Every structure is written in C-alpha cells, then in structure tokens.
Amino acid sequence: MAFKVLFSDFEYDSLEIEESLIREQIPDVEFVYAQCRTEEVIEVAKDIDAIINQYAPLGRKVIESLTDCKVIARYGIGFNTIDVQDATEKNITVCNVKDYCVKN
C-alpha cells in the first residue's frame, strides 16, 4: 500500500520539487491534491499518512479526525494554521520551513 501525502492547499503552479524529494525517500508514494480553505480537509485527509499544508486550518476537529497521519509539514515560518498541541498528543510530528520567504 502506498504512503499517501496530501497537499491540503497550495499556491504553486508546480509541486515537482516536493514530489521528487519525497519520492527519493519514499518510492511507493501516492500524492493527493486539494485546495481546502476550511475544515473540508477532514474529508480529504481521513486516510492520509502525511499532510503538506499552507493555509488550510488544521485545528482540533481536523487533528482528531486523522486516523493514519504521521507528519504535518507547513509551508511557512509559523504554525498558525496547525493545532500543534493536539497533533503532538496524537503523536503526529509537526514541522515547518523556518526560512520560508527569508532573504539571506
């Protein structure tokens, strides 16, 4: 059975870079694409192993509905769209891109 990765929402024309980096680590992967802006992510994410999130709210109600999720990665510096405490309590690893949009 393939490892399922959900892109819950995104503004990019291509997700090729993300897909190729994930495939290097997990060859048997299935990608699911959505444009969730509300808790509609509950229906899309019910059997997902990982979520890559930008703006979709992943609050308590969403986190509690996740049955297989192991990791949530957020496009962005903060965790303002993710209930980190509830995710942690469900043993879901949460990470972000700490230098997203930061010029060096």
Summary of the structure (lengths in Angstrom):
residues: 104
radius of gyration: 13.0
end to end distance: 41.0
largest distance: 41.0
contacts: 287
relative contact order: 0.18
helix: 26%
strand: 23%
